[in-house]
Amino acid sequence: MTSVLYDVPGPRAIARNRVLGVLTVLVVAGVLGFIVWRLIETGQFTAEKWQAFTYTNVWVQIALSAWRTLAAFGVAAVGALVLGFVLAIGRLSDHAWIRIPVGAVVEVLRAVPVLIFMFLLYYGLPVLGIRMESYWAVVIALVAYNGSVLAEVIRAGVESLPRGQSEAGYAIGLRKAGVMRLVLLPQAIRAMMPVIIAQLVVTLKDTALGFIITYPELLFYARYLGSQSTYGSPIVPMTIVVGSIYIALCLLLSLIATVVERRLRRSPRAPGVTRADVAAHQITDTQVIGAQSAADIAAARRGLGKYDGTSGGGAV
Amino acid sequence: MDVITNNLDLWGEVLVGTLILFFGGGLVALILGTIVGAMRVSPIPVARAVGTIYVNIIRNTPLTLVFFAFAFALPPILGLRLTGDVSLTLAISALGIYTATYVAETIRSGINTVPVGQAEAARALGMTFGQVMGFVVMPQAFRSVIPPMMSVFIALLKNTTVAAGFSVVNLGSIRNYLSERGENQFIVILWVMAIFVALVLVLSFVQRTLENRWKVAR
């Protein structure tokens, strides 16, 4: 296998690679071994630390907390998608008096950390006499932030389509709304689907911020039970269990993104204007050849494309 | 404005706290991310696998969970006493380990944007490995890496606020202190938002300047 970085290895390179491979295994085994050793040493695997998990009620509470995490995520995801479309269409508007204010709103929402926005809703607004549950503070902040990021994603998708697409739409007599709804958006969404789902993973991850403003989600319960001395303060076991649940949920959603992406790439229904064209439109052909996956193209586009405005870093 | 002028000491302290987290976390992320990124494009299958597993797991872990593990689970395991310095070190490590995955991915996709033909042409000219890297591959990869890398750092700047939930002093935690001094929390948070918008604007200005200066002409 040749790559930009190395040629097909000869005998000396093969030997050196083998040594480096063994070295990698040793380092990784050393780190993992150290962690396991400390876990055993501090008695994290004793029955006492794990007794909490023998009670049905604890599992019921974990399930309820997971449900609250998912409840915040579900509503926030739908809200963010809706807001994303509204803001994207607003920013693509022909009227400057819509385009400019919407653009300013999007840029500000993207620049403010989600947690600070949650603080504003949960601790700031009561000063003005507006009180809301922590659930709504989490959901509204997530909708505002992810909606504005999705707006930029959708806008980049629409703007990357060849001009011929909208010109053809107008030529057959469609109005602006028709061109947007029937011609541009379907193609833009199709091309951007993996990025959109990736942003939903970010939304799911950010529900964990609710822990800081006392929304009783998974981490909140882990902290609560972890400090109960009647169960031997099982903070480490709780972190392991709750962390696994969180990571499993996010991995599942990421997996869906990968499957969708792969299916899109294969789909015979994909029109001429898909990923390759979208990318080619913004970054040159050589880069498309170089970029090995849609993720790379997306990353390259995010960086090099002229459509990404300012604040950026949305997908992180 | 009174909120700021009356509490200048505190605002200075939290701003320094945020900058320490930002630069400390950024440094850890750059070093660790470069190592992991190099592993992911290396010819050694084991190293590639380790890099991939690390990136995939940490990228699917909420930052709050990473902080949670570092602030609550790690001290009892390592037998640490939670003083201010220890908390700060743990917070910087959490930010660094989380951000390193994004740095690694940015580096990897930057290297992937360099066409294989470039390196092959260089090898055909008889250049050594060092020359191929130094004169052909890295200059191109570096330029295409800079703008997305700035996006990663903008995200890191915003992520420093998460440390506020784990008793580390930064812009996110000033709300707490000022509400004890009886200031209007709503105004305080609006100021924090304004500071972040300003900081992000500065970083994106740097990003755009570098992008224009180092555009790869193809």
Interface residues (C-beta under 8 A of the other chain):
Chain A: M1 T2 S3 V4 L5 Y6 D7 P9 A13 N17 L20 G21 T24 V25 V28 I35 R38 L39 T42 Q44 V108 A111 V112 P113 V114 L115 I116 F117 F119 L120 Y123 G124 L125 P126 V127 L128 V201 L204 K205 D206 T207 A208 L209 F211 I212 L219 A222 R223 G226 I235 V236 T239 I240 V242 G243 Y246 I247 C250 L251 S254 I283 T284 T286 Q287 I289 G290 A291 Q292 A295 D296 A299 A300 R302 G303 L304 D308 G309 T310 S311 G312 G313 G314 V316
Chain B: M39 V41 S42 P43 I44 P45 V46 A47 V50 N56 I57 R59 N60 T61 P62 L63 T64 L65 F68 A69 F72 A73 P76 I77 L78 G79 T99 Y102 E105 T106 R108 S109 I111 N112 T113 V114 P115 V116 Q118 A119 E120 R123 F129 M133 V137 S144 V145 I146 P147 P148 M149 M150 S151 V152 F153 I154 A155 L156 K158 N159 T161 V162 A164 G165 L171 G172 R175 S179 N184 Q185 F186 V188 I189 L190 V192 M193 F196 V197 V200 L201 S204 Q207 R208 E211 R218
